[in-house]
Amino acid sequence: MSKVGWRKGALVAAVLATVVAVAAMAVGSSVAAPSASGPIKIGTSLSLSGDFSDPGKAVKRGYLLWAAYVNAHGGILGRKVQLKIVDDASSPDQVVTNYRNLITRDKVDLVFGPFSSLLTGPAATVANRYHYAMLGPAGGGPKVFALKLPNYFFVQPAPVIKCGDSFVNYVSSLPAAKRPKTASYASLDDPFASPIADRMQSKFQAKGVKTLYKTIYPSETTDLTPIVEKAIAKKPDMIVAGTQSEDAYSQVKALIQAGYNPKFLFFANGANSPTEFPDKVGRKNVNGIFSCSDWTPTAPTNGNKLFVSQYVKRYGGTGFDIDNNSAEAWAVGQLLQIVAKKTGTIDNQTIIKTLHKGTWPTIEGNLSWDASGSPNGNDLLVEWVKGRLVPVFPKSVAIAKPFSPKPAWGH
């Protein structure tokens, strides 16, 4: 979940303009057929600098780990994998240039997706123009699927719009006396973040939770203290925040500074990073905070034990230190391996046609997609319990019992 930061001014509008411009290019554009011998060249553009650099680097770790493992075990169809990773600086314009160059100049055989919905829409549009499949680790916002691109596959179990559903279901399962009666909603103006909170607000209101405050703050906002002060002015029982990473950290710091501790606190993103979040907000300030996730190190999914062991061997720590962005990236490579083995080819059109049928078992679960690349499954709820981010709902995946209300800051 698929995985932040501030955007410059009219960035979302720029994305739409970029997508339209790319889509307006000649639909029949194509490039020379890639070589059928030598290494399989896979190109990807990642945010190694700029606002999305933290998750972008986590995606890079996952891609590199997968490539190293597959090359040590015979490659794909007997051919080694060669990754070409370029930096898009978290820019929608640069991501378009990067993928165009990867395909037309560098003549890669395949492309993997970038980080974020903001960049994936333009990137997948370029790939579609050149008839390339795009398997994406992140980029599951509604505006991406609204493009109705047949070549795009979001390699997570659920579209990000459903991120908060598990939290809504958990809260609804509590005895009436323990449920929140009031809520505030503060969200980043971002195609990933704000739709999640909007959907959650609608669901909570339908269940009788009164909205005390709602705002969508501009992407260039750097001081969230005034936003948080308004959100807590009427003392809501619950705060739901449609966030990326940096703004989630800032909201927590503003809440601590204000001395306000809501009974329920949910962040769409940022709080689901097992290493970055406690580093940014303080390890004693994380307990009881909820988020959503598409992956957990304890899931009994296809190849998950292998992935966790390889990650820990290369990068250290434990399975609970693994950022889910890295797991999503490994799953992209894993999916390519599975479809190549099934079809005996890495032909892009064959990949596209084949993935639109059946169910595909990965570390992210058993995946299938609709015609626009939106997956058909569900996310899970994670919570910080005793300083560790763990799955808590639904019961089928939980390794700890969810708890509320949230403990005071510093506990």
Backbone hydrogen bonds in HBPLUS format (Angstrom, degrees):
<---DONOR---> <-ACCEPTOR-->    atom                        ^
c    i                          cat <-CA-CA->   ^        H-A-AA   ^      H-
h    n   atom  resd res      DA  || num        DHA   H-A  angle D-A-AA Bond
n    s   type  num  typ     dist DA aas  dist angle  dist       angle   num
A0007-ARG N   A0219-SER O   2.94 MM 212  4.68 141.7  2.09 105.9 115.0     1
A0014-ALA N   A0010-ALA O   2.99 MM   4  6.24 146.6  2.11 143.8 153.9     2
A0014-ALA N   A0011-LEU O   3.03 MM   3  4.90 115.0  2.47  90.2 106.6     3
A0015-VAL N   A0011-LEU O   2.93 MM   4  6.30 144.5  2.06 146.4 156.2     4
A0015-VAL N   A0012-VAL O   3.07 MM   3  5.03 119.5  2.45  91.9 107.1     5
A0016-LEU N   A0012-VAL O   3.14 MM   4  6.56 159.6  2.18 151.9 155.3     6
A0017-ALA N   A0013-ALA O   3.02 MM   4  6.31 159.1  2.07 148.4 154.3     7
A0018-THR N   A0014-ALA O   2.82 MM   4  6.01 153.0  1.89 146.1 154.0     8
A0019-VAL N   A0015-VAL O   2.82 MM   4  6.12 161.3  1.85 157.8 162.2     9
A0020-VAL N   A0016-LEU O   2.97 MM   4  6.17 164.7  1.99 149.6 153.6    10
A0021-ALA N   A0017-ALA O   2.94 MM   4  6.12 158.0  1.99 145.3 151.6    11
A0022-VAL N   A0018-THR O   2.89 MM   4  6.13 161.9  1.93 153.0 157.7    12
A0023-ALA N   A0019-VAL O   2.83 MM   4  6.00 164.7  1.85 153.1 157.9    13
A0024-ALA N   A0020-VAL O   2.98 MM   4  6.11 135.2  2.19 140.2 151.5    14
A0025-MET N   A0022-VAL O   3.08 MM   3  5.51 159.3  2.12 110.9 117.4    15
A0029-SER N   A0026-ALA O   3.17 MM   3  5.59 162.7  2.20 117.5 118.5    16
A0040-ILE N   A0080-LYS O   2.73 MM  40  6.12 164.1  1.76 167.9 169.9    17
A0082-GLN N   A0040-ILE O   2.83 MM  42  5.84 163.7  1.86 155.2 150.7    18
A0109-ASP N   A0041-LYS O   2.74 MM  68  5.21 136.0  1.93 131.0 144.7    19
A0110-LEU N   A0041-LYS O   3.15 MM  69  6.55 155.0  2.21 154.4 159.4    20
A0042-ILE N   A0082-GLN O   2.92 MM  40  6.14 164.8  1.94 152.3 155.9    21
A0084-LYS N   A0042-ILE O   2.86 MM  42  6.13 155.2  1.92 158.4 157.7    22
A0043-GLY N   A0110-LEU O   2.90 MM  67  6.34 161.6  1.93 154.3 152.4    23
A0112-PHE N   A0043-GLY O   2.98 MM  69  6.32 152.7  2.05 151.0 158.8    24
A0044-THR N   A0084-LYS O   2.99 MM  40  6.36 152.2  2.07 165.7 163.5    25
A0086-VAL N   A0044-THR O   3.04 MM  42  6.49 158.6  2.09 154.7 161.6    26
A0046-LEU N   A0086-VAL O   2.86 MM  40  6.22 159.2  1.91 165.1 171.7    27
A0048-LEU N   A0046-LEU O   3.04 MM   2  5.75 121.3  2.40 108.7  92.5    28
A0088-ASP N   A0046-LEU O   2.98 MM  42  5.80 154.7  2.05 133.9 139.5    29
A0053-SER N   A0050-GLY O   3.26 MM   3  5.55 154.9  2.33 121.7 120.0    30
A0056-GLY N   A0052-PHE O   2.92 MM   4  5.86 150.5  2.00 151.5 160.8    31
A0057-LYS N   A0053-SER O   2.92 MM   4  5.92 152.6  2.00 143.4 147.7    32
A0058-ALA N   A0054-ASP O   3.26 MM   4  6.56 144.6  2.39 139.8 149.6    33
A0058-ALA N   A0055-PRO O   3.06 MM   3  4.88 119.2  2.45  90.4 106.2    34
A0059-VAL N   A0055-PRO O   2.89 MM   4  6.21 153.1  1.97 153.0 159.4    35
A0060-LYS N   A0056-GLY O   3.03 MM   4  6.31 155.2  2.09 141.6 148.7    36
A0061-ARG N   A0057-LYS O   3.01 MM   4  6.30 152.8  2.09 142.0 148.2    37
A0062-GLY N   A0058-ALA O   3.18 MM   4  6.49 155.5  2.24 144.4 150.1    38
A0063-TYR N   A0059-VAL O   2.95 MM   4  6.29 161.2  1.99 158.6 163.4    39
A0064-LEU N   A0060-LYS O   2.91 MM   4  6.07 173.0  1.91 159.8 161.6    40
A0065-LEU N   A0061-ARG O   2.92 MM   4  5.99 156.8  1.98 145.3 152.3    41
A0066-TRP N   A0062-GLY O   3.02 MM   4  6.16 162.6  2.05 147.2 151.6    42
A0067-ALA N   A0063-TYR O   2.95 MM   4  6.18 167.3  1.96 154.4 157.9    43
A0068-ALA N   A0064-LEU O   2.96 MM   4  6.10 162.3  1.99 149.4 154.0    44
A0069-TYR N   A0065-LEU O   3.05 MM   4  6.24 157.4  2.10 146.4 152.6    45
A0070-VAL N   A0066-TRP O   2.88 MM   4  6.10 171.8  1.89 161.3 163.2    46
A0071-ASN N   A0067-ALA O   2.98 MM   4  6.00 157.0  2.03 146.3 152.7    47
A0072-ALA N   A0068-ALA O   3.12 MM   4  6.20 141.9  2.27 136.7 146.1    48
A0072-ALA N   A0069-TYR O   3.16 MM   3  5.17 124.0  2.49  94.4 108.6    49
A0073-HIS N   A0070-VAL O   3.15 MM   3  5.11 150.6  2.24  97.1 106.1    50
A0075-GLY N   A0070-VAL O   2.74 MM   5  5.03 149.4  1.84 154.0 146.7    51
A0076-ILE N   A0079-ARG O   2.80 MM   3  5.21 151.7  1.88 155.7 149.2    52
A0079-ARG N   A0076-ILE O   2.96 MM   3  5.21 163.2  1.99 111.5 117.1    53
A0091-SER N   A0088-ASP O   2.95 MM   3  5.72 158.4  1.99 126.2 131.3    54
A0095-VAL N   A0091-SER O   2.98 MM   4  6.19 151.4  2.06 150.9 159.0    55
A0096-VAL N   A0092-PRO O   3.38 MM   4  6.56 148.2  2.49 138.0 144.2    56
A0097-THR N   A0093-ASP O   3.27 MM   4  6.66 163.8  2.30 149.4 152.8    57
A0098-ASN N   A0094-GLN O   2.84 MM   4  6.05 159.9  1.88 152.0 158.2    58
A0099-TYR N   A0095-VAL O   3.10 MM   4  6.26 167.6  2.11 147.5 149.4    59
A0100-ARG N   A0096-VAL O   3.03 MM   4  6.17 159.3  2.08 151.0 157.4    60
A0101-ASN N   A0097-THR O   2.94 MM   4  6.12 159.9  1.98 150.3 155.6    61
A0102-LEU N   A0098-ASN O   2.86 MM   4  6.08 157.7  1.91 150.0 156.9    62
A0103-ILE N   A0099-TYR O   3.06 MM   4  6.15 156.6  2.12 144.1 149.0    63
A0104-THR N   A0100-ARG O   2.88 MM   4  5.93 170.6  1.89 154.5 157.3    64
A0105-ARG N   A0101-ASN O   2.88 MM   4  4.91 141.8  2.03 122.7 134.9    65
A0106-ASP N   A0101-ASN O   2.89 MM   5  6.27 162.4  1.92 161.2 165.7    66
A0108-VAL N   A0102-LEU O   3.09 MM   6  6.01 166.0  2.11 152.5 157.0    67
A0113-GLY N   A0135-LEU O   2.93 MM  22  5.75 155.8  1.99 145.9 140.6    68
A0120-THR N   A0116-SER O   3.00 MM   4  6.09 146.1  2.12 142.1 152.6    69
A0121-GLY N   A0117-SER O   3.43 MM   4  6.29 170.7  2.44 148.2 146.6    70
A0123-ALA N   A0119-LEU O   3.10 MM   4  6.18 160.0  2.14 148.0 154.2    71
A0124-ALA N   A0120-THR O   2.75 MM   4  5.77 171.4  1.76 159.3 160.9    72
A0125-THR N   A0121-GLY O   3.08 MM   4  6.17 146.3  2.20 144.7 154.1    73
A0126-VAL N   A0122-PRO O   3.11 MM   4  6.40 153.7  2.19 147.0 152.6    74
A0127-ALA N   A0123-ALA O   3.04 MM   4  6.38 165.8  2.06 151.6 155.3    75
A0128-ASN N   A0124-ALA O   2.88 MM   4  6.02 152.0  1.96 141.3 149.1    76
A0129-ARG N   A0125-THR O   3.03 MM   4  6.26 148.9  2.13 142.8 150.8    77
A0129-ARG N   A0126-VAL O   3.08 MM   3  5.13 118.5  2.47  96.2 111.4    78
A0130-TYR N   A0126-VAL O   3.31 MM   4  6.71 146.3  2.44 147.9 155.8    79
A0132-TYR N   A0127-ALA O   2.80 MM   5  4.93 173.7  1.80 148.1 146.0    80
A0131-HIS N   A0128-ASN O   3.01 MM   3  4.78 163.0  2.04 103.1 106.9    81
A0134-MET N   A0151-ASN O   2.87 MM  17  5.97 161.8  1.91 154.3 149.1    82
A0153-PHE N   A0134-MET O   2.97 MM  19  6.33 149.7  2.06 165.7 167.4    83
A0136-GLY N   A0153-PHE O   2.87 MM  17  6.07 171.2  1.88 157.0 159.9    84
A0155-VAL N   A0136-GLY O   2.82 MM  19  5.67 163.7  1.85 157.0 162.6    85
A0160-VAL N   A0140-GLY O   3.11 MM  20  5.22 145.7  2.23 119.1 127.9    86
A0144-VAL N   A0141-GLY O   3.02 MM   3  5.58 142.1  2.17 115.5 125.7    87
A0146-ALA N   A0142-PRO O   2.93 MM   4  6.09 139.8  2.09 145.4 157.8    88
A0147-LEU N   A0144-VAL O   3.17 MM   3  5.62 154.4  2.23 107.2 114.6    89
A0148-LYS N   A0145-PHE O   2.99 MM   3  5.44 157.2  2.05 111.1 118.3    90
A0154-PHE N   A0373-GLY O   3.25 MM 219  5.87 169.9  2.27 145.4 146.4    91
A0156-GLN N   A0154-PHE O   2.89 MM   2  5.73 140.3  2.05 101.8  91.0    92
A0377-GLY N   A0157-PRO O   2.63 MM 220  4.74 125.4  1.92 164.5 175.9    93
A0162-LYS N   A0159-PRO O   3.03 MM   3  5.95 166.6  2.05 128.5 131.9    94
A0163-CYS N   A0160-VAL O   2.90 MM   3  5.08 166.0  1.92 117.9 119.8    95
A0165-ASP N   A0162-LYS O   3.05 MM   3  5.33 157.5  2.10 113.3 120.4    96
A0167-PHE N   A0164-GLY O   3.10 MM   3  5.33 123.5  2.44 102.9 116.8    97
A0168-VAL N   A0164-GLY O   3.07 MM   4  6.39 163.2  2.10 158.6 163.3    98
A0169-ASN N   A0165-ASP O   2.89 MM   4  6.14 159.2  1.93 151.5 157.5    99
A0170-TYR N   A0166-SER O   2.92 MM   4  6.10 150.8  2.01 139.4 147.4   100
A0171-VAL N   A0167-PHE O   2.94 MM   4  6.18 174.4  1.94 159.7 159.9   101
A0172-SER N   A0168-VAL O   2.95 MM   4  6.08 155.7  2.01 145.6 153.0   102
A0173-SER N   A0169-ASN O   3.07 MM   4  6.21 126.3  2.37 135.1 147.9   103
A0173-SER N   A0170-TYR O   2.95 MM   3  5.13 137.8  2.13 101.5 114.1   104
A0174-LEU N   A0171-VAL O   3.18 MM   3  5.50 158.5  2.23 107.8 114.2   105
A0178-LYS N   A0175-PRO O   2.85 MM   3  5.51 151.1  1.94 123.4 132.0   106
A0179-ARG N   A0176-ALA O   3.32 MM   3  5.40 159.9  2.36 103.4 109.3   107
A0210-LYS N   A0181-LYS O   2.93 MM  29  6.24 155.3  1.99 152.1 144.1   108
A0238-MET N   A0182-THR O   3.16 MM  56  6.34 139.0  2.33 135.4 147.4   109
A0183-ALA N   A0210-LYS O   2.88 MM  27  6.20 140.7  2.03 163.2 164.3   110
A0212-LEU N   A0183-ALA O   2.78 MM  29  5.82 172.9  1.78 164.3 166.4   111
A0184-SER N   A0238-MET O   2.97 MM  54  6.49 145.9  2.09 150.4 160.6   112
A0240-VAL N   A0184-SER O   2.99 MM  56  6.37 165.5  2.01 167.2 170.9   113
A0185-TYR N   A0213-TYR O   2.86 MM  28  6.14 155.6  1.92 140.3 148.1   114
A0215-THR N   A0185-TYR O   2.94 MM  30  6.43 142.0  2.09 150.4 162.4   115
A0186-ALA N   A0240-VAL O   3.29 MM  54  6.79 147.3  2.41 145.8 155.3   116
A0187-SER N   A0215-THR O   2.97 MM  28  6.33 160.8  2.00 147.9 154.1   117
A0217-TYR N   A0187-SER O   2.75 MM  30  6.15 140.3  1.91 160.5 172.1   118
A0188-LEU N   A0242-GLY O   2.82 MM  54  6.06 160.8  1.86 174.8 171.1   119
A0190-ASP N   A0188-LEU O   2.86 MM   2  5.51 114.7  2.30 114.3  97.0   120
A0189-ASP N   A0217-TYR O   2.99 MM  28  5.80 139.2  2.16 175.3 163.1   121
A0194-SER N   A0190-ASP O   3.32 MM   4  5.94 144.9  2.45 143.2 151.5   122
A0196-ILE N   A0193-ALA O   3.21 MM   3  5.73 133.1  2.44 112.0 122.9   123
A0198-ASP N   A0194-SER O   2.98 MM   4  6.16 160.8  2.02 156.9 162.9   124
A0199-ARG N   A0195-PRO O   3.05 MM   4  6.15 159.5  2.10 143.5 148.0   125
A0200-MET N   A0196-ILE O   3.04 MM   4  6.31 158.3  2.09 148.4 154.9   126
A0201-GLN N   A0197-ALA O   2.83 MM   4  6.01 159.6  1.87 152.8 158.0   127
A0202-SER N   A0198-ASP O   3.10 MM   4  6.32 161.4  2.14 146.8 151.3   128
A0203-LYS N   A0199-ARG O   3.05 MM   4  6.33 158.9  2.09 148.2 153.7   129
A0204-PHE N   A0200-MET O   2.84 MM   4  6.05 164.4  1.87 156.2 160.5   130
A0205-GLN N   A0201-GLN O   2.86 MM   4  5.96 163.7  1.89 153.1 157.8   131
A0206-ALA N   A0202-SER O   3.11 MM   4  6.25 152.1  2.19 140.8 148.1   132
A0207-LYS N   A0204-PHE O   2.93 MM   3  5.02 137.3  2.12  98.1 111.1   133
A0209-VAL N   A0204-PHE O   2.99 MM   5  5.33 165.5  2.01 143.0 138.2   134
A0208-GLY N   A0205-GLN O   2.99 MM   3  5.04 162.8  2.02 108.1 110.9   135
A0221-THR N   A0218-PRO O   3.09 MM   3  5.55 166.9  2.11 117.0 120.1   136
A0228-VAL N   A0224-LEU O   2.93 MM   4  6.15 168.8  1.94 162.7 165.2   137
A0229-GLU N   A0225-THR O   2.91 MM   4  6.06 158.3  1.96 153.6 159.9   138
A0230-LYS N   A0226-PRO O   3.19 MM   4  6.39 153.0  2.27 141.0 146.6   139
A0231-ALA N   A0227-ILE O   2.98 MM   4  6.24 152.4  2.05 145.9 154.6   140
A0232-ILE N   A0228-VAL O   2.99 MM   4  6.20 143.1  2.13 151.1 158.9   141
A0233-ALA N   A0230-LYS O   3.38 MM   3  5.11 153.0  2.45  95.4 103.1   142
A0235-LYS N   A0232-ILE O   2.91 MM   3  4.95 163.2  1.94 114.7 117.5   143
A0263-LYS N   A0237-ASP O   2.90 MM  26  5.34 123.0  2.23 133.2 149.1   144
A0264-PHE N   A0237-ASP O   3.14 MM  27  6.47 146.9  2.25 151.3 155.6   145
A0239-ILE N   A0264-PHE O   2.98 MM  25  6.35 156.0  2.04 149.5 155.3   146
A0266-PHE N   A0239-ILE O   3.04 MM  27  6.44 162.9  2.07 162.5 167.7   147
A0241-ALA N   A0266-PHE O   2.88 MM  25  6.12 161.0  1.92 156.2 162.7   148
A0268-ALA N   A0241-ALA O   2.97 MM  27  6.33 153.9  2.04 169.2 175.0   149
A0248-ALA N   A0245-SER O   2.97 MM   3  5.18 123.9  2.30 102.5 117.6   150
A0249-TYR N   A0245-SER O   3.04 MM   4  6.43 160.0  2.08 160.2 165.5   151
A0250-SER N   A0246-GLU O   3.03 MM   4  6.27 155.9  2.09 143.5 150.5   152
A0251-GLN N   A0247-ASP O   2.90 MM   4  6.06 149.7  1.99 141.5 149.1   153
A0252-VAL N   A0248-ALA O   3.10 MM   4  6.38 162.5  2.14 152.3 155.9   154
A0253-LYS N   A0249-TYR O   3.06 MM   4  6.36 164.8  2.08 151.1 155.0   155
A0254-ALA N   A0250-SER O   2.94 MM   4  6.13 152.4  2.02 145.5 153.0   156
A0255-LEU N   A0251-GLN O   2.92 MM   4  6.17 152.1  2.00 149.0 156.6   157
A0256-ILE N   A0252-VAL O   2.93 MM   4  6.22 159.5  1.98 155.2 160.6   158
A0257-GLN N   A0253-LYS O   2.93 MM   4  6.10 159.5  1.97 143.8 149.7   159
A0258-ALA N   A0254-ALA O   2.95 MM   4  6.09 148.8  2.05 140.2 148.5   160
A0259-GLY N   A0255-LEU O   2.96 MM   4  6.07 117.2  2.37 134.0 149.8   161
A0260-TYR N   A0255-LEU O   3.08 MM   5  5.46 153.0  2.15 155.2 156.1   162
A0259-GLY N   A0256-ILE O   3.03 MM   3  4.97 141.7  2.18  95.9 107.6   163
A0406-LYS N   A0263-LYS O   2.82 MM 143  5.11 155.2  1.88 125.8 134.2   164
A0290-PHE N   A0265-LEU O   2.96 MM  25  6.18 176.9  1.96 167.5 166.8   165
A0267-PHE N   A0290-PHE O   3.08 MM  23  6.48 160.4  2.12 152.5 153.6   166
A0273-SER N   A0270-GLY O   3.39 MM   3  5.78 150.6  2.48 114.8 114.0   167
A0277-PHE N   A0273-SER O   3.36 MM   4  5.52 152.1  2.45 126.5 134.4   168
A0279-ASP N   A0275-THR O   3.35 MM   4  6.36 152.4  2.43 143.5 151.4   169
A0280-LYS N   A0276-GLU O   2.90 MM   4  6.05 146.2  2.02 152.3 161.4   170
A0280-LYS N   A0277-PHE O   3.13 MM   3  5.22 122.9  2.47  98.5 112.3   171
A0281-VAL N   A0277-PHE O   2.99 MM   4  6.14 161.0  2.02 162.0 166.4   172
A0282-GLY N   A0278-PRO O   2.91 MM   4  4.93 137.5  2.09 127.8 134.6   173
A0285-ASN N   A0282-GLY O   2.89 MM   3  5.42 163.7  1.92 122.1 126.3   174
A0289-ILE N   A0286-VAL O   3.19 MM   3  5.92 158.9  2.24 145.6 146.3   175
A0288-GLY N   A0384-TRP O   2.81 MM  96  5.33 170.4  1.82 149.4 148.6   176
A0384-TRP N   A0289-ILE O   3.09 MM  95  5.64 151.0  2.17 147.6 156.4   177
A0291-SER N   A0382-VAL O   2.97 MM  91  5.42 153.3  2.04 150.7 150.8   178
A0382-VAL N   A0291-SER O   3.00 MM  91  5.42 174.4  2.00 143.8 145.4   179
A0293-SER N   A0380-LEU O   2.98 MM  87  5.49 151.4  2.07 152.7 155.7   180
A0380-LEU N   A0293-SER O   2.95 MM  87  5.49 177.9  1.96 168.0 168.5   181
A0299-ALA N   A0296-THR O   3.18 MM   3  5.52 170.0  2.19 115.3 118.3   182
A0304-ASN N   A0301-THR O   3.16 MM   3  5.52 172.9  2.17 130.0 129.3   183
A0307-PHE N   A0303-GLY O   3.03 MM   4  6.31 163.4  2.06 154.3 158.4   184
A0308-VAL N   A0304-ASN O   2.95 MM   4  6.19 173.9  1.96 159.7 160.4   185
A0309-SER N   A0305-LYS O   2.99 MM   4  6.11 162.8  2.02 146.1 151.2   186
A0310-GLN N   A0306-LEU O   2.92 MM   4  6.10 160.4  1.96 154.7 160.1   187
A0311-TYR N   A0307-PHE O   2.87 MM   4  6.07 160.2  1.91 156.6 162.3   188
A0312-VAL N   A0308-VAL O   2.97 MM   4  6.12 174.1  1.97 155.1 156.8   189
A0313-LYS N   A0309-SER O   2.99 MM   4  6.01 153.2  2.07 140.3 148.3   190
A0314-ARG N   A0310-GLN O   3.05 MM   4  6.21 151.0  2.14 142.9 149.7   191
A0315-TYR N   A0311-TYR O   2.71 MM   4  5.74 172.1  1.72 164.9 167.8   192
A0316-GLY N   A0312-VAL O   2.83 MM   4  4.47 140.6  1.99 117.9 125.5   193
A0321-ASP N   A0318-THR O   2.98 MM   3  5.37 163.0  2.01 114.1 118.6   194
A0322-ILE N   A0319-GLY O   3.27 MM   3  5.55 165.4  2.30 109.8 112.9   195
A0326-SER N   A0323-ASP O   2.95 MM   3  5.62 140.5  2.11 117.4 126.6   196
A0328-GLU N   A0324-ASN O   2.91 MM   4  6.15 156.2  1.97 148.6 154.6   197
A0329-ALA N   A0325-ASN O   3.13 MM   4  6.30 151.4  2.21 137.7 144.7   198
A0330-TRP N   A0326-SER O   3.05 MM   4  6.34 161.5  2.08 149.4 153.8   199
A0331-ALA N   A0327-ALA O   2.96 MM   4  6.19 157.6  2.02 148.2 154.6   200
A0332-VAL N   A0328-GLU O   3.09 MM   4  6.42 139.7  2.26 141.1 151.0   201
A0332-VAL N   A0329-ALA O   3.14 MM   3  5.16 126.2  2.44  95.6 109.1   202
A0333-GLY N   A0329-ALA O   3.33 MM   4  6.77 159.7  2.37 151.8 154.5   203
A0334-GLN N   A0330-TRP O   2.83 MM   4  6.10 160.8  1.87 154.2 160.8   204
A0335-LEU N   A0331-ALA O   2.83 MM   4  5.94 156.7  1.88 145.0 150.4   205
A0336-LEU N   A0332-VAL O   3.11 MM   4  6.43 156.4  2.17 145.7 151.8   206
A0337-GLN N   A0333-GLY O   2.98 MM   4  6.31 159.5  2.02 152.2 157.5   207
A0338-ILE N   A0334-GLN O   3.01 MM   4  6.32 158.4  2.06 150.7 156.1   208
A0339-VAL N   A0335-LEU O   3.00 MM   4  6.26 166.6  2.01 157.6 160.1   209
A0340-ALA N   A0336-LEU O   2.92 MM   4  5.99 157.4  1.97 152.6 159.2   210
A0341-LYS N   A0337-GLN O   2.95 MM   4  6.08 157.1  2.00 147.5 153.6   211
A0342-LYS N   A0338-ILE O   3.06 MM   4  6.23 153.0  2.13 142.5 149.9   212
A0343-THR N   A0339-VAL O   3.03 MM   4  6.13 155.3  2.09 144.5 150.1   213
A0344-GLY N   A0340-ALA O   2.65 MM   4  5.31 143.1  1.78 143.8 153.0   214
A0351-ILE N   A0347-ASP O   2.98 MM   4  6.27 155.8  2.04 153.9 161.3   215
A0352-ILE N   A0348-ASN O   2.96 MM   4  6.25 164.6  1.99 155.2 158.5   216
A0353-LYS N   A0349-GLN O   3.02 MM   4  6.14 171.7  2.02 147.9 150.4   217
A0354-THR N   A0350-THR O   2.91 MM   4  5.93 161.1  1.95 148.5 154.2   218
A0355-LEU N   A0351-ILE O   2.97 MM   4  6.03 166.4  1.99 154.6 157.6   219
A0357-LYS N   A0354-THR O   3.07 MM   3  5.66 154.0  2.14 118.6 121.7   220
A0360-TRP N   A0367-LEU O   2.78 MM   7  4.97 160.8  1.82 141.7 148.4   221
A0367-LEU N   A0360-TRP O   2.80 MM   7  4.97 167.5  1.82 138.5 134.3   222
A0362-THR N   A0365-GLY O   2.95 MM   3  5.16 165.9  1.97 132.0 136.8   223
A0365-GLY N   A0362-THR O   2.95 MM   3  5.16 161.1  1.98 110.7 114.7   224
A0376-ASN N   A0368-SER O   3.12 MM   8  5.95 139.6  2.29 149.4 150.1   225
A0370-ASP N   A0374-SER O   2.89 MM   4  5.46 151.9  1.97 143.5 150.6   226
A0373-GLY N   A0370-ASP O   3.08 MM   3  5.48 167.6  2.10 120.7 121.8   227
A0381-LEU N   A0393-PHE O   2.82 MM  12  5.08 172.1  1.82 162.5 162.9   228
A0392-VAL N   A0381-LEU O   2.91 MM  11  5.88 167.1  1.92 152.7 156.3   229
A0383-GLU N   A0390-VAL O   2.96 MM   7  5.69 155.6  2.02 156.8 160.8   230
A0390-VAL N   A0383-GLU O   3.05 MM   7  5.69 170.7  2.06 149.8 149.5   231
A0385-VAL N   A0388-ARG O   2.84 MM   3  5.30 163.7  1.87 153.8 148.6   232
A0388-ARG N   A0385-VAL O   3.08 MM   3  5.30 153.5  2.16 107.5 115.6   233
A0399-ILE N   A0391-PRO O   2.99 MM   8  6.05 160.2  2.03 156.3 151.1   234
A0397-VAL N   A0394-PRO O   3.09 MM   3  5.94 162.6  2.12 124.9 129.1   235
A0398-ALA N   A0394-PRO O   3.18 MM   4  6.16 130.5  2.44 143.1 155.6   236
